[in-house]
């Protein structure tokens, strides 16, 4: 069998199954079984699939995932998230589009202590969206910032998908986590600037809202009592990794312990909230781990079939510059993001992309952060973006899918501009991890 036929069977087959709606985990299990029989040698190949499955979930580099997810679950189930919104709202006062700005700033804080993009979007959508609509905000101005900042959660640590990307690609997880900070903050600042300018130019989209009269200590009380301690958890996680005091797993454990400690100090860590947080973290982590079961074998089958080497050689023989190759990869990822989810994007493309990145001597952290931005874009791209569906689930009936699709357009454009900035100026992604880790 030629490598072209093998690539069509494995990559094409998995893509078709995903587009037909088959769950990600089952898709790659099915493709792996077929590939094992054809390329790994029948019964011996199936036995290899089982061995790979056991080895993949015993990979210690994946341990931060459930811990990062647990941090976010505790934040939401204990009600600390509401305190964060209140603290940010008291600080941000006379600003055009004030409530939308509050959503972005609060979402940025959540990104620093939550590993789940869906949870951030669902929580902000449930709390902030009804308030903005009641105050006369246009549905596009109300929903857009919430979805956009939910996607930024993927870039700012802790991020479960960043850990997964680092594990599957072999890129330093610590550097990937820290490398997403600057691009994430740039996007957050760009979102705020856009909202302020848009609301100033067209006030009817975001009418001025009444501001409660708080002065002196009352203006800063919730910020100092709730927001800063939670942001300090982010500093503990990043500081421990960058200072070399802890591995990503140990940093995640410190973050989870610190989150529980803060919740306990505020007397909101009830047994019921803790059980809900543990169950939520277990469900999400179990889903991710089940998907990973097929990742190792899929890469191995792709390699044994000759498809990986064939595709890599065909691309390198074109004589394209490294920047052009990376740009083409990013275009493929953005296109895939329209149709399939982020984990599927990684499983399909990394076995082909990473050998090219290594052979061309491309900075792997820079490539990894660019990859994350493409996945972040996939969360927002119509018609199947995951955060679009999340927003539809929490939005009232008067907010239509047309509103939601239209709302994300400016934020998608800003994300594309950030991706272009990274391609032209890699230091945006590599400066901080090089400074802190070396």
C-alpha positions in Angstrom: 0.0 0.0 0.0 1.4 3.4 -0.9 1.8 6.1 1.7 -0.8 8.2 -0.2 -3.4 5.5 0.2 -2.4 4.9 3.9 -2.8 8.7 4.6 -6.1 8.8 2.8 -7.4 5.8 4.8 -6.1 7.0 8.2 -6.4 10.8 8.1 -9.3 10.8 5.7 -11.2 8.1 7.5 -10.8 9.8 10.9 -11.9 13.2 9.5 -15.0 11.7 7.8 -16.1 9.9 11.0 -15.6 13.1 13.0 -17.7 15.1 10.5 -20.4 12.4 10.7 -20.7 13.1 14.4 -18.9 10.1 15.9 -17.4 10.9 19.3 -13.7 11.7 19.1 -12.6 8.8 21.3 -14.6 6.2 19.4 -13.4 7.6 16.1 -9.7 7.1 16.9 -10.3 3.7 18.5 -12.0 2.6 15.3 -9.3 4.0 13.0 -6.6 2.5 15.3 -8.1 -1.0 15.1 -8.2 -0.9 11.3 -4.7 0.5 11.2 -3.3 -2.0 13.7 -4.7 -4.9 11.6 -3.4 -3.5 8.3 0.0 -2.0 9.4 1.0 -3.5 12.8 0.4 -7.1 12.0 -3.1 -8.5 12.9 -3.3 -9.9 16.4 0.1 -8.6 17.3 -1.0 -5.1 16.2 -4.1 -5.3 18.4 -2.0 -6.3 21.3 0.2 -3.3 20.7 -2.9 -1.1 20.7 -3.7 -2.4 24.2 -0.1 -1.8 25.4 -0.1 1.7 24.0 -3.4 2.5 25.7 -2.1 1.5 29.1 1.2 3.5 28.6 -0.6 6.6 27.3 -2.8 7.1 30.5 0.2 6.3 32.7 2.1 9.3 31.3 2.8 11.6 34.3 3.0 14.7 32.1 -0.8 14.5 31.9 -1.3 14.7 35.7 -1.8 18.6 35.7 -4.9 18.2 33.6 -7.3 17.0 36.3 -5.7 19.4 38.8 -6.1 22.4 36.6 -9.7 21.5 35.8 -10.4 21.0 39.6 -9.2 24.6 40.2 -11.9 26.0 37.9 -14.6 23.6 39.3 -13.9 24.8 42.8 -14.1 28.4 41.7 -17.5 28.0 40.2 -19.2 25.6 42.6 -18.1 27.6 45.7 -19.4 30.9 44.3 -16.1 32.7 44.4 -16.5 33.5 40.7 -19.4 35.8 41.6 -17.2 37.7 44.1 -14.6 38.2 41.4 -17.3 39.8 39.1 -18.5 42.0 41.9 -15.0 43.1 42.7 -14.1 43.9 39.1 -17.5 45.7 38.6 -16.9 48.0 41.6 -13.5 49.0 40.2 -14.6 49.7 36.6 -16.9 52.6 36.7 -17.2 55.4 34.0 -16.3 53.4 30.9 -18.2 53.1 27.6 -19.6 49.6 27.4 -18.9 49.1 31.1 -20.6 45.8 31.6 -18.9 44.2 28.5 -15.6 45.5 29.8 -16.3 44.0 33.2 -17.0 40.6 31.5 -13.7 40.7 29.7 -11.6 41.7 32.8 -13.4 39.2 35.0 -13.0 36.5 32.3 -9.3 37.2 32.2 -9.1 36.7 36.0 -11.0 33.4 35.6 -8.6 32.4 32.9 -5.7 32.7 35.4 -7.4 30.3 37.8 -9.5 28.0 35.7 -8.5 25.3 33.2 -11.9 25.1 31.3 -12.9 27.4 28.5 -16.5 26.0 28.5 -16.9 26.6 32.2 -15.7 30.2 31.9 -18.1 31.0 29.0 -21.1 29.2 30.7 -20.6 30.9 34.0 -20.1 34.4 32.5 -23.0 33.8 30.1 -25.3 32.8 33.0 -24.3 35.7 35.2 -23.5 38.6 32.9 -25.6 38.1 29.8 -29.0 38.6 31.5 -27.8 41.7 33.2 -26.4 43.2 30.0 -29.6 42.4 28.0 -31.7 43.9 30.8 -29.7 47.1 30.6 -30.4 47.5 26.9 -27.2 46.0 25.4 -27.5 44.7 21.9 -27.2 40.9 21.8 -24.0 41.1 19.7 -22.4 43.4 22.2 -23.5 41.3 25.1 -22.5 37.8 23.8 -19.4 38.6 21.8 -17.1 39.6 24.7 -18.1 36.6 26.8 -17.4 34.1 24.1 -14.1 35.8 23.1 -12.7 36.0 26.6 -13.8 32.4 27.2 -11.6 31.3 24.3 -8.6 33.3 25.8 -8.8 30.8 28.7 -6.9 28.4 26.5 -3.9 30.7 26.3 -3.5 31.9 29.9 -2.4 29.2 32.4 -3.6 27.0 33.8 -4.9 25.4 30.7 -5.7 21.7 30.3 -5.5 21.8 26.5 -2.0 23.4 26.7 -0.9 20.5 28.9 -2.4 18.1 26.4 -0.7 19.8 23.5 2.7 19.7 25.2 2.3 16.1 26.1 1.3 15.0 22.5 3.8 17.2 20.7 6.8 16.8 23.0 7.1 20.6 23.6 8.0 21.8 27.1 4.8 22.1 29.0 6.2 24.7 31.4 7.3 26.9 28.5 4.0 26.5 26.7 2.0 27.4 29.8 4.1 30.5 30.4 4.4 31.4 26.7 0.6 31.9 26.4 0.5 34.7 29.1 1.6 37.6 26.9 -0.5 36.7 23.8 -3.5 36.1 26.1 -3.1 39.5 27.8 -2.7 41.2 24.4 -6.0 39.7 23.3 -7.7 40.7 26.5 -6.5 44.3 26.1 -7.5 44.4 22.4 -11.0 43.2 23.4 -11.4 46.0 26.0 -10.1 48.6 23.5 -12.5 47.4 20.9 -15.5 47.5 23.2 -14.7 51.0 24.5 -14.3 52.4 21.0 -17.4 50.6 19.6 -19.6 51.7 22.5 -18.3 55.3 22.2 -19.0 55.4 18.4 -22.4 53.6 18.7 -23.8 54.2 22.2 -27.1 52.4 21.4 -25.2 49.1 21.3 -24.2 49.5 25.0 -26.2 52.2 26.8 -24.6 53.7 29.9 -25.5 51.7 33.0 -26.1 53.1 36.5 -23.1 52.7 38.8 -23.7 51.9 42.5 -22.3 54.6 44.8 -19.2 53.1 46.4 -16.3 55.1 47.6 -13.1 54.7 49.6 -12.7 51.2 51.1 -16.0 49.9 49.7 -14.7 50.5 46.1 -11.7 48.3 46.7 -12.9 45.9 49.4 -14.0 43.0 47.2 -11.0 43.5 44.8 -8.6 43.2 47.7 -10.5 40.4 49.6 -11.3 38.2 46.7 -9.7 39.1 43.4 -6.1 39.6 44.5 -6.0 36.3 46.6 -7.2 34.4 43.6 -4.8 36.1 41.2 -2.1 35.2 43.7 -2.9 31.5 43.0 -1.9 32.2 39.3 1.3 33.7 40.6 2.0 30.6 42.7 1.5 28.3 39.7 3.5 30.3 37.2 6.1 31.3 39.8 6.8 27.8 40.9 7.3 26.6 37.3 9.4 29.5 36.2 11.6 29.5 39.3 12.3 25.8 38.9 10.9 25.0 42.3 8.2 22.7 40.9 7.3 20.7 37.8 4.0 21.5 36.0 2.4 18.6 38.0 3.6 20.0 41.3 2.6 23.5 40.3 -0.9 22.3 39.4 -1.1 20.5 42.8 -0.1 23.7 44.6 -2.7 25.6 42.6 -5.5 23.2 43.4 -4.4 23.1 47.1 -4.3 27.0 47.2 -7.7 27.3 45.6 -9.2 24.9 48.2 -7.4 26.8 51.0 -8.8 30.2 49.8 -12.3 28.7 49.5 -12.0 27.2 53.0 -10.8 30.6 54.4 -13.9 32.2 53.0 -16.1 29.4 54.5 -17.5 28.4 51.1 -15.8 25.1 50.7 -18.8 23.0 51.8 -18.8 19.2 51.4 -21.4 19.5 48.7 -19.4 22.0 46.7 -16.3 19.9 47.0 -18.1 16.8 45.8 -19.5 18.6 42.8 -16.1 20.0 42.0 -14.4 16.6 42.2 -17.2 14.9 40.1 -16.9 17.7 37.5 -13.1 17.4 37.3 -13.3 13.6 37.1 -15.8 13.7 34.3 -13.8 16.1 32.2 -10.5 14.5 32.9 -11.9 11.0 32.2 -13.1 12.2 28.8 -9.7 13.7 28.0 -7.9 10.6 29.1 -10.1 8.3 27.1 -9.4 10.4 24.0 -5.6 10.1 24.7 -6.0 6.3 24.7 -6.1 6.5 20.9 -3.5 9.3 20.4 -0.3 7.3 20.9 -1.4 4.4 18.7 -2.7 6.7 16.0 0.7 8.3 15.7 2.4 5.0 15.7 0.1 3.5 13.0 0.6 6.6 10.9 4.3 6.2 11.2 4.4 2.4 10.4 2.2 2.9 7.4 4.7 5.3 5.9 2.1 8.1 5.7 3.9 10.4 8.1 7.3 10.2 6.4 5.7 10.4 3.0 3.8 13.6 3.8 6.7 15.2 5.6 9.1 14.5 2.7 6.6 15.8 0.1 6.2 19.1 2.0 9.9 19.6 2.6 10.8 18.8 -1.1 8.8 21.9 -2.1 11.7 24.1 -0.8 9.5 26.5 1.0 10.8 28.8 3.8 10.1 27.8 7.4 7.8 30.8 7.8 5.8 29.9 4.8 5.5 26.3 6.0 4.3 27.4 9.4 1.8 29.9 7.8 0.4 27.0 5.7 0.1 24.9 8.8 -1.8 27.6 10.6 -4.1 28.0 7.6 -4.9 24.3 7.7 -5.6 24.5 11.5 -7.9 27.5 11.1 -9.8 25.6 8.3 -10.1 22.4 10.4 -11.4 24.5 13.3 -14.5 25.2 11.3 -15.5 21.5 11.3 -13.9 19.6 14.2 -13.0 20.2 17.8 -9.6 21.1 19.3 -8.5 17.7 20.5 -9.3 16.2 17.1 -7.2 18.9 15.5 -4.2 17.9 17.6 -4.6 14.2 17.0 -4.9 14.6 13.2 -2.2 17.2 12.6 0.6 16.8 15.2 1.9 13.4 13.9 2.6 15.2 10.6 3.4 18.8 11.7 5.9 18.1 14.5 8.4 16.1 12.4 8.4 19.1 10.0 8.9 21.5 12.8 11.8 19.5 14.2 13.5 19.1 10.7 13.2 22.7 9.8 14.6 23.8 13.2 11.5 25.9 14.0 11.2 27.2 17.6 8.8 24.6 19.1 7.4 27.0 21.8 6.6 29.6 19.2 4.9 26.9 17.0 3.0 25.6 20.1 1.6 29.0 21.0 0.6 29.7 17.4 -1.1 26.2 17.4 -3.0 27.2 20.6 -4.2 30.5 19.0 -5.5 28.5 16.0 -7.4 26.2 18.4 -8.7 29.2 20.2 -10.0 30.5 16.9 -11.7 27.1 16.4 -13.8 27.7 19.5 -15.2 30.8 18.0 -15.6 29.9 14.3 -19.2 29.3 13.0 -21.0 27.1 12.5 -19.8 24.5 15.0 -17.5 26.5 17.4 -17.8 25.0 20.9 -18.2 28.3 22.6 -20.9 29.4 20.2 -22.9 26.3 21.2 -22.2 27.0 24.9 -23.5 30.5 24.5 -26.6 29.3 22.7 -27.2 26.9 25.6 -27.2 29.7 28.3 -28.7 32.6 26.3 -32.4 33.5 26.5 -34.6 32.8 23.4 -34.4 36.4 22.1 -30.7 35.9 21.4 -30.5 34.1 18.1 -27.7 32.1 16.4 -27.5 34.9 13.9 -26.7 37.3 16.8 -24.1 34.9 18.2 -22.4 34.3 14.8 -22.3 38.1 14.1 -21.0 38.8 17.6 -17.8 36.8 17.3 -16.6 38.3 14.0 -14.6 41.2 15.4 -13.0 39.0 18.0 -12.1 36.4 15.4 -10.4 39.2 13.3 -8.4 40.3 16.4 -7.3 36.7 17.0 -6.2 36.4 13.4 -4.2 39.6 13.7 -2.5 38.3 16.8 -1.6 35.1 14.9 -0.1 37.2 12.1 1.8 39.2 14.8 3.3 36.0 16.2 4.3 34.8 12.8 6.1 38.1 12.1 7.4 38.6 15.7 8.0 35.3 17.4 9.3 37.0 20.6 5.7 37.8 21.5 5.4 34.1 22.4 9.0 33.2 23.4 10.2 36.2 25.3 8.5 35.4 28.7 9.3 31.7 28.8 12.9 32.4 27.8 13.2 35.1 30.5 11.7 33.0 33.3 12.9 29.5 32.3 15.7 30.0 29.8 
